């Protein structure tokens, strides 16, 4: 990709851009090396017989995942998806139309796995997998955040994300993996989090956080680590431990747990909610990361597993943890560890449960009190993160993933507005940095891909003076912190939902000897007056 590029201007209305062929051609993100490939079971470099390996891998995926073949066969080129991708709208490169990106993979599939493609390739657009095609795969399948917005509008429900995942899995199989994702995954499955943060550093971070909160509030809010026998194991993105605005959300989690009086813990062994195995399309790698969470839950003997504010972490937890690790119904009955965990977890609660569901439930039951005026300097809007919006649910009610976060925000804020309806909820635009694209070597496509969301945000800034953008996804928060200034927004306007909770929550002050004496004196006075 070009080092110098023009930042898109924000239009009043989104329009289909004028085609600019090849504008996003390039080498793609930095490629992985043996150090990061080998721990994940991938070749350390591009194998000599890469074409044979790639075609065999495609055949394996076609047989293993029925959906892949269905999506590759079903497309009728209707064009419904063409203007739904934020990367196409922001870049104007036709290969970023979902159908065109799919066709990079589909054309090779047709050449090797369909009758017409084998004998009449030109008639059906079948092509060989040569070096140029492999380069296009690597470049353009890393210009897809797997947000699935195009699938909402596809009359056949074709899921471009699954095709992108399949393409990336093939690329890893031939030794052409992405450095960013694979380096992170290596840390996650060996150390326990994406940062490579060891237990002593994590413990010191949490102790420092406790001291800061007590100095500020006078209340000893605890952030337990490896607390055996705690009721709740919180699995949250490791960004929550060190960076703003993420850590402000972690502060909010602790205050909510404290106010509820529940016992909870973090795990140094499994201190990461994110699972980049999904981004590279590898079920096996995704499972390796998920099994650390299972081991932590078993070792700590918890009865509930909860997920913090992370979009794809919640998708993996909600959609895959049951078969990956046994958290939730549906585990393989022959997996003794999964069955042991299912017997250990408390069936009275959702397993797993999102922190938003937990906080929302406490609000509904009147267990949390707020001073909403604490957020009166804010006019708030909410960004529906892709993986939460289009791949999960909350609260066990239809559209709960849209309803619950908004109700939590409105419970702690007086000033809330939604962005334009066609840009939120099931039709939400991606932040532009998801799907393994949150790396500086992809900054051009990240900024261009953010344009549609920035356009919707700019409109509510103009009409309603919105100055705060809330997201419940670590990637979204990191991405917005980078791209907001590019479109003349304050980078600090992006916050966690639980940061707003933290600022408004009314904490019970601890009882002291002075407060007990004062209360007794007030009771005596009231009694004397009554007599």
N, C-alpha and C positions, 0 to 999 in steps of 0.2 A: 504494500500500500504506500501511497505517496506520503512523504514526511510533512509537506506543506499542503494544507487543504483549506477550503473555504467552509466556514461554519454556516449551516443553513439559516436563512432568515425565517422568522416565525410569521407565517401567513395568518390572515384573519380567519380563513377557512382552509381546511386541508383539501388539496386537489391532487389528481393524478399527475405526477411529474413528467416532464418531457424526457424521453429516454436518452440516456447517455451510455452507450455500450462500452463496456470495458473500464469504466471509471474506477471500479473497485478491484480491478485485476491486481495481482501481486503475489507475494510469497506466503501470505498468511502469517499467523503468529509464530513466535519462536518455536522451533521443533525441539522435542524432548531428546534426551541423550541416554546412554546406557544406565547411568546412575539412577535415573528416575524410571526407566522402562522396566528394568529387570525385577525390582521388588513387586511389580504388578503382574509379572508373568508374561511380559511382552518382549519381543526382540529388541536388542539394544540399538540396532541400526536397520536401515532398509535391507531386507533380505534379498538374496540374489534372484530367487524364483518368485519375486513378489507378486507377479500377475497370477501365477497358479495359486498361491496362498490366498490372494484376494478373492478370486472366483470361488475357491472352495469355501472360504468364510461366508461369502454371500449365500452359497447353497445351504450352509449350516443355519444361517439366520432365517432364511426362507422356510426351512423345515421346523426350526425351533419356535419361531414367532409367527403364527398364522397371520397376524395383523400386517406384517411387513409385506407379504405377498398380496394380500387384499388391497392394501394402499397402492402398491405399485401397479396392479392390474386395473383398478377401478377408475382412475382418472380419465375424464372425457374432454379435458381441455376447455371447460366451460368459461374459465376466466374469472370466476367468482372470487378467487383468492388473490388476484394479482395486485390489487391496491390495498390489501389488508395488512401487509407486512410493514412494520415501522422502518425496517432497513431499506426496503425499496422506496418508501415514501421519502426517506431522508437522503438516500444516495442516488436514486434514479437509475441504478444499474439493473438492467432487465434480468440478470441472473439472480437477483435478490427477490424477484417474484417467487412466491412459494412453489408454483408449478414448475418454473424454470429450474429452480434449485433442485427440486425433486428429480427432474428429468436428467440431471447429471448422473444420478444413481440409476434411474429407471432405464436409461438408454443402454447401459451396460447389462442390467438385468435382462432386458429384452434380447440382447445379443446372445446371451448364454443360457437363458432359461425359458425361452418361448420358441415355439415352432416357427412362427413368422420371422422372428429375429434371427434365427439360425440360417434360414434359407432365403429370406427376402429382407435383409437388414435395412436397406435404404427405404423400403416402402413403409416401415414402421418406426423409423428413427433410431434403430439399434446401432450401437457404436462399440468399438473395442476399448478396453481399458489400457490406454497407453500412458506414457509419461505426462503428456499434456493434460489428459483427463484426470490423472491422479493429482496433478497440481491444482486443477480446478476444484476437485473434491476438497483438498486440504484448505484451500483459500475460502471457498464459498460456504462450505459446511461449518466453518468457523465465523460465518457472518449470519448465523441463525442462533437465536437465544433459546430455541425450543419452547417458545412462549405459548404456542398452540392457538394464537388468535385466528390464524387462517382456517383452522379446523372448525371454528364456530360458524364460519360463513360457507364452508364447503358443503354442497348438497349431499355429498356421499360420506362426509365425516372423515375425510382423509387427514391423518395426523402427520404433518410434516415433521414434527419433533421426533417421531419414531424413526423416520427415514434418516434424519440427521444423526440420530444416535447410532443407527445401523452403519452409516457411512464412517462415523468416527471409530466404531469398533473394528471395522475392516482396516482402517488406516493404522490403528494400534497393532493389529495382527501382522501387518507387513513391516512394522518397525518405524512408522511415520506418525508418532504421537505428538500431542501438544505439550510443551514444557509446563505451562502454567497449571493445567489440570493434574498432570501426572506427578509433578513435584509435590503438589498439595496432597494428593492421595497417598503418596509415600509416607508423608508425615502423619496423616490421619490414621493409617493402619499400623504404624509402628510406635508412635508417641501417644496418639490419642486425640490430637487436634490439628487443624490445618496450619497453625502457627509453629508447630514443633515446640510448644510451651511445656517444659517439664513440670513435675509436681511441685518442687520447691518454689519456682517462679509463680505458679498459679496460686499457691497458698499465700505467698507474700502479697500478691495483688489483692486477694480477697481480704486479708487482714488490714491492708492500707485502706481499702474501701470502707470497712467497718469503722475504722477510726475517723475517717472523713465524715461519715454520716452521723456518728455520735457527736462529733464537734458541732455539726450544723444543726442537729435536731435535739440533742440531749437524750436521744433514745438509742439503746444498744441493739441495732438491727444486725442480725448475724447472717453470714454467708458461709454456711457449713460446707466442708469438703470431706468426702469419704466418711460420712457419718453413718455407721452401720445401724440398721434398725429404724432409720428415718422412714416416714410414710411415703414421701414423694422424692423421686429422683428427677431432677431437672436436667434436661439435655438441651443446651442452648448453643448458638453459634459462637465460636471462640472470639469473634470480633467483639462480643459483649464484654470481654475481660480487659480490653485495653484502649479502645478508641471511641471517640465521640462521633455520632450521637448514640452509638450502640450501648456504651457503658451506662448511660443515663436510663436506658430501658432496664438493664440489670438491677440498678438501684430501685427502680419501681417494682420489679418482681419481689425483691427482698422485703420491701415495705408491705406489699400485699400479703405475703406469707406471714410476716410478723404480726400484722393486724388480725389475720385469721387465727393465729396461734397454732398453726400446723407445723409438724416437724418435716424438714426437707433437707436435701443435700445435693451438692454437685459431686461429680466423680472425676478424679484425676486420671483414671484409666480411660474413661470415655467422656472427654470434655469438649466434644464437638457434635453439634447437631447437623451441620452441613454434610452432604455426601455427594462428592463430585463423581462418584461411580456412575450416577445417573446421567451426567453430562456426557461421559465418554461412551455411554451405551453398554457398559459391561455389568451384567447382573452379578457375575462372580466377584468383581471388585467391590460393587455396592454391598454385597453380602458380607465381605470381610470387614468393612467399616461398621455395618449394622451389628455384627456379632460382638464387637467390643461393648456396645450398649447392653446387649443381653447379658454378657458376663458381669458387667458392672451392676446391673439390676439384681442378678442372682447373688453376687458376692455381698452386696450391701443389704440384701433382704428387704427391699422396699416393696410396697404394695401398690404403688402407682408410678407411672412414667409420664412425664409431662415435657412438652416441647416449647422452647422459647420462640421469640420472634425471628423466624427464618422461613422464607417462602418454600424453597425446594426441600428444606429439612422437613417441613410439615407434609409436603407431598410424599416424600419417601416414607415418612412415619405412617401417614394415613393410608397410603395405597400399597405399600410394600413390606412394612415391618412384620406384618402377621406371617407372611411366608418366608421372609428373610431371617427372622429371629424369634418369632413366637410371641411378640408383643401384639396382642389382639387375636381375634378368632381366626382360624383357618390354617394354623401351623400343621406341618406334617406330623401325623401321630407317631411316626417311627423315630422322630427326633426327640430323644429323651430330655434334652436340655430345654427345648422349646416347650414341651409339655410340663416340665417342672416349673418353668416361668409362668405359664398360664395358670397353673394351680396356685402359684404364689401371689399373683396379682389380684387385687380386690375387684370382683366382677360388678360391684355396685357403681363403679365409676367407668367412664370411657377409658379404654386402653388402646392407644395412647390418648392423651388429652392435650389440647393446645392451651397455652397460658391465657389467651384471650377468653376461651371457654370458661376457664377457672375463675378469672376476674369477673366476667360477666355474670356468672352464677352467684358469686358473692354479692354483687351489686343488686341483683334481683331479689336476694334474700335479706337485703338490708344490713349486711354485715360490714359494709364499707361506707364511710361517710366522707364527703368531699366539700371543699370550699372552691366552687367553680370560679369564683372571682380571681383565684390565683392564676388563672389562664386568660384573664380578660384582656391582656395585651396581645392576644393572638386571635386571628381569624383563620380558622383551620379548614383544610380540605384533606381528603384521604385518597391515596393511591392504592388501588387494588393490585396486589402483586400477582403476577401471572400464574404461578404454580398453586397459590392458594385459591385464586378465582376460578381456574379452569380444571383443577384436578383434585379438589378436596371438598370437604364440607365442615361446618362447625355447628355444634349444638344439636345435631340430629334433626334439624328442621330444614325444609327446602330453602335454598339460598342463604343458609345460616352463615356461610363464609363472607357474605356481604353485610348481613344484618348485624351480627355480633360485634365486629370491630367498630362499626359506626355508633352502635348504642353505647359501647364503652367510652368512646371519644365524647359523645354528647353528654354522658353522665359527668364528665369532668371539665367540660368547656361550655361556655354560653354562646360562642360564635362559631357556627359550623355551616359550610356550604359544600355541595358536591360539584365536581366538574361536569362538563357536558355529558349527557347520558350515554352517547355513543362511544365515549372514551373510557368508561368505567365498568365495573362489575364484570359480567361475562365477556364484554367487548373491550376490556381494559387494554390500553397500550402498555407494552413492556417498557421498563426503565431504560433499556438499551444495553445493559451490562450483564444480563443473566446468561445461563447456559454455558458457563466457562469462558466468557468473553471479558471478564473483569480484570484485564491486564493492560498495562500501559502500551504494549506493542499493538494493541487493537484500538487505540484511542480514537482514530478517525471514524471507524464504524460505530463506536460507542456514542460519540457525539452526534453523528448523523442519525443514528437509530433512536436517540432520545428526543429528536425534534417533535414528533407527534404528541408526546406527553407534555413537553414544554409548551407547545402551542395551546393545549387545553388549560394548562396551569396559567399561562399568560392571560387568557380570557377572564378567568375568575379573579386574577389579580386586578385587572382593569375594572371589572364590574362590582366586585365585592371586597376589594382591598385585602384579599387573602395574603397572609404573610407566613403561614406555617403549613408545611406539607408533611403528612404523617404516612409512614410505611411500616409494615410489620414483617419486613424482609431485610436481612443483613446486606445482601447484594444490592438491593434497591437503595438502601441508605448510603452505602459506599459509592455507588454509581452517581447518585444525585449530588453528593458532596463534591464530586469532581465536575459534573457537567452543568450544574445550576449557574455557576458564574459565567460560563460560556454563552449563556442566553440572558445575561443581565439580571440574574436572581441572586439573592443572598445565599451563600452556601450553607449558612447555619439555619436556614428555614426548614431543613429536613430533620425530623425528630422521630423517635420511637413512640408508639402508642402509650407504652408504659412510662415514658418520660412525662407525658401529660398527667397520667395517673399519679406519678410520684410527686408532682408539683402541687396537686390539688388534694391529695389524701390527707385526712385529719387523723393523726396518730394519737393513740392513747398514751398519755404521759405516765411514766412509771411512778408508783406510789413511794413517797419518802416519809420520814418521821415528821417533817414540817407539814407536809400536805395532810398526813393523817391527823395531826393536832388541829390544823385549821378546819378540817372537815368535822371533827368532834365538837369544836367550838361553835361552828355554824348550827350543828344539830341541837346543842344546848340552848342557843339563842332562840331557835325556832320553837323549841319545847316551852321555854319560859314565856314567850309571846302568846303561845296557844293557851297557856294556863291563865 
